[in-house]
Amino acid sequence: MSIQHPGSGHQEHILHQVGSNNIHSLKSTRDHIHHICRQHVNQLVRVETLDGDVFEGFIAHCDNGILYLKLPGKGSPRGFGPNYYNDVILPLVLYELLVITLLLL
């Protein structure tokens, strides 16, 4: 399929488009994972992605299809004082998550 924009002289060719039967499945999966993550904010989890990457951290936030995972800082504190560490917030796309495991302290 190609699209001609009036007055621009540019033509676009769609390279990939999700089929309508898959859209419902993707949205359903995203909403389900979003609900689970919102229930477990500030809890320690292990997350495995479709690509096999594994991260451990605390669920900081979940919004708009993104899980924000707080990875505890390693090493020395920042110069602001003894309680400021170099924590990292890692954004992960919900539909790329394969496994989320709650880790009990």
C-alpha positions as CSV (number, residue, x, y, z in Angstrom):
1,M,0.0,0.0,0.0
2,S,1.3,3.5,-0.8
3,I,0.0,6.9,0.4
4,Q,0.4,10.1,-1.6
5,H,0.3,13.3,0.5
6,P,-1.3,16.2,-1.3
7,G,1.1,19.0,-2.0
8,S,4.1,17.4,-0.5
9,G,5.2,15.3,-3.5
10,H,6.2,12.5,-1.0
11,Q,4.9,9.0,-1.3
12,E,4.9,6.6,1.6
13,H,5.1,2.8,1.6
14,I,3.9,0.9,4.6
15,L,6.6,-1.6,5.6
16,H,4.7,-3.3,8.4
17,Q,1.2,-3.1,9.9
18,V,-0.2,-5.2,12.7
19,G,-3.2,-7.2,11.6
20,S,-6.5,-6.3,13.2
21,N,-6.8,-9.7,14.8
22,N,-3.5,-9.2,16.6
23,I,-4.3,-5.7,17.9
24,H,-6.8,-7.0,20.4
25,S,-4.4,-9.6,21.6
26,L,-1.6,-7.1,22.1
27,K,-3.8,-4.6,23.9
28,S,-5.2,-7.3,26.1
29,T,-1.7,-8.5,27.1
30,R,-0.5,-5.0,27.7
31,D,-3.5,-4.2,29.9
32,H,-3.1,-7.4,31.9
33,I,0.6,-6.8,32.6
34,H,-0.1,-3.1,33.4
35,H,-2.6,-4.2,36.0
36,I,-0.2,-6.7,37.6
37,C,2.6,-4.1,37.7
38,R,0.4,-1.4,39.2
39,Q,-0.5,-3.8,42.0
40,H,3.2,-4.4,42.8
41,V,4.7,-0.9,42.8
42,N,7.8,-0.7,45.1
43,Q,8.2,-4.5,45.2
44,L,11.3,-6.3,44.2
45,V,10.9,-8.3,40.9
46,R,12.9,-10.1,38.3
47,V,11.9,-9.3,34.7
48,E,12.8,-11.4,31.7
49,T,12.3,-9.9,28.2
50,L,11.5,-11.7,25.0
51,D,15.2,-11.3,24.0
52,G,16.4,-13.1,27.1
53,D,17.6,-10.1,29.0
54,V,17.0,-10.4,32.8
55,F,16.8,-7.5,35.2
56,E,16.1,-7.3,39.0
57,G,14.8,-4.2,40.6
58,F,11.8,-2.5,42.1
59,I,8.7,-1.5,40.1
60,A,8.9,2.3,40.2
61,H,5.9,3.0,37.9
62,C,3.8,1.6,35.1
63,D,2.1,3.9,32.5
64,N,1.3,4.1,28.8
65,G,2.6,0.5,28.1
66,I,5.9,1.1,29.9
67,L,7.2,-0.5,33.1
68,Y,9.8,1.7,34.9
69,L,12.1,-0.6,36.8
70,K,14.3,0.9,39.5
71,L,17.7,-0.8,39.5
72,P,19.5,-0.3,42.8
73,G,22.7,1.8,42.5
74,K,25.9,0.0,43.0
75,G,29.0,1.6,44.4
76,S,29.4,4.7,46.4
77,P,26.9,7.4,47.2
78,R,26.7,10.6,45.1
79,G,28.2,13.8,46.4
80,F,24.8,15.1,47.6
81,G,25.0,13.2,50.8
82,P,25.1,9.7,52.2
83,N,21.5,8.7,51.2
84,Y,21.7,9.6,47.5
85,Y,22.8,6.6,45.4
86,N,23.1,6.2,41.6
87,D,19.8,4.4,41.1
88,V,18.8,3.8,37.5
89,I,15.3,3.8,36.2
90,L,15.0,1.4,33.3
91,P,12.0,1.8,31.0
92,L,10.7,-1.6,29.6
93,V,7.9,-2.0,27.0
94,L,5.2,-4.2,28.5
95,Y,4.5,-6.4,25.5
96,E,8.2,-7.4,25.4
97,L,8.1,-8.8,28.9
98,L,8.1,-12.6,29.0
99,V,8.3,-13.3,32.7
100,I,7.8,-11.1,35.8
101,T,8.7,-12.8,39.1
102,L,8.0,-11.3,42.5
103,L,11.1,-11.7,44.7
104,L,10.3,-12.0,48.4
105,L,12.8,-10.3,50.8
